[in-house]
Amino acid sequence: MTILDLPTTSIAAVPAVAEVSDPGIRADIDKFRSMLDGYRSGAVDEDVFRVFRLTNGIYGQRQGGENHMVRVRVPYGAVTAEQLDTLAMVVERYSRGWGHITTRQNLQMHYVQLDQIPEVLEHLGSVGLTSREACGDTVRNVQGCHLAGACPFEVLDITAWAQATNNYLLRNPIGQRLARKFKINFSGCEADCGQAMFNDAGVIAVTRTLDDGTIEAGFRVYVAGGLGANPHAALALEEFTPRELLLATIESVLRVFEQTGNRDNKLRARMKWVVDELGFDEVQRRVLAQRHLLPASSSWPGGIPAEVVMQGDAPAGCDQTVEATAVGQGVSVALGGNSPYGRWEAANVVRGVAKSTVSAYAWCRLGDITADQFRGMAQIIREFGVDVRVSNRQNFVVRDLDEAQLPTLYERLVALDMAAPGAELSRDVVSCPGADTCGLAVTQSRGLADAIGEALEAEGLAEVGGVRINISGCMNSCGQHHIGDIGFFGTERRAHGESAPGYQMLLGGYVGQEQIHFGDKALRLPAKTAAEATTRVLRRFVDERTAGEAFRAWMERVGGAREIAKGLKDLDEFPAPDVDPSFYVDYDETGPYVADIGVSECAT
């Protein structure tokens, strides 16, 4: 696809850019303009400009040329009405009419032309949004549980902690030229909705009982987790980290990574490889030694951060008169009634916090949001007086609602085509952008996600509760296929002397309760049969599971992924190209399949 092939949209008049008041964002934009001018004139080398733009959240696309993706950093998923309105204008004017929520709570847009990027950054910066360090060998967007402050089970509201960590590490000299990217996640309880268990530094709020019997809330910090081609489970640095030592602990982990990350081989440069090289005991020793001496630093971040002092971190608490909605992977979902509203309410509404407010998911198909949907969500914030965050499963979460507001909210979401009951149901398929725009992807993962969605709807399986489906267009796991109950990653297949799109199916991925299981390999499949394989597995799960049984527990009870795969073997067959040529054309493509792998910016 070229920029000329993009669908036309109704382009609204571009408002004058408001002043960028944040001095850091202002400096970033001014430097981008200067570096772009230098690149155009030949004064800045290609490789230097590439590293610079990546550090500033600007990726090249598969389409090459002037086409770029702009990734906007959204710490812990919090977004305002004003920011949503601006994003609507930007995707409409500079992109293709819609944006995308990533699995790391970023918002990104594609097909932005290079010379227009400074103007885009001005618009984003005017409402406090930045793309700085959303990509590159930096500390990436700091994630946080999308229900923080609205979860009946949380130990601490991690909102202010995630904000403080983002504020402290963004543009921090320690994190500017790392050996590789560094990812941080926060979860408020052991359900781990923030997915701390596969990150370089994952933080989960926990408690400990002191000698006098009092309960102290603090954190357990996990380190060196990761997905990608070689997934690693994160490891607990220590049993308990007091609140006043958390930022110092995170900085110490980052310092050890900055000092020991492999700068000669980017494929073995993440924190997980540091542990493989040095051993966990040595990494732990170095981190704790750094923390012990860190007060000598001129920028020692010890103590309770100002953001936490001002905002507080007390948990939402649980209303004992209301049954708390289960959260996390594998939760049992019982759909109520046959009415569309009843099914939406049962699947998408979270209840049980002590302040008697409720939260509701607005479903975003494949994580995509049109300009009209951005504006619609902004209007919902204003009309209902609520807070909205984006989730790592590529949806919006509307928080601080009154029960009485739910029917009207549902009407607004219906009008925006965001009211499908999707939360924690099989319909909520997560996918990376795949070969639509990514140079590393070998398959059209979004096309498969669409095909799976259509197959589930046709088979009456779109609302199976407690099942997550994740798809990546390659092994790098941007779609987090390792932790889906059903996961796929794209591969090139060879059949009858021809290349064909294919997928590796994994089963039984899980993250929660401070543990992680990476999906077990089941079998490889042609892209065109992967949707049928999904429906077969789900149908068998529905027919065989016991009451409340989680997917992985069922899988292990019936013999594991390989045993389940035996019932799918007939799907791993390619007809000859002249018998069924569709097997040799990927989803959303018109010509023969080619595994065209470009420059590795999307995994950078």
Summary of the structure (lengths in Angstrom):
residues: 604
radius of gyration: 23.4
end to end distance: 23.0
largest distance: 77.5
contacts: 2159
relative contact order: 0.10
helix: 38%
strand: 20%
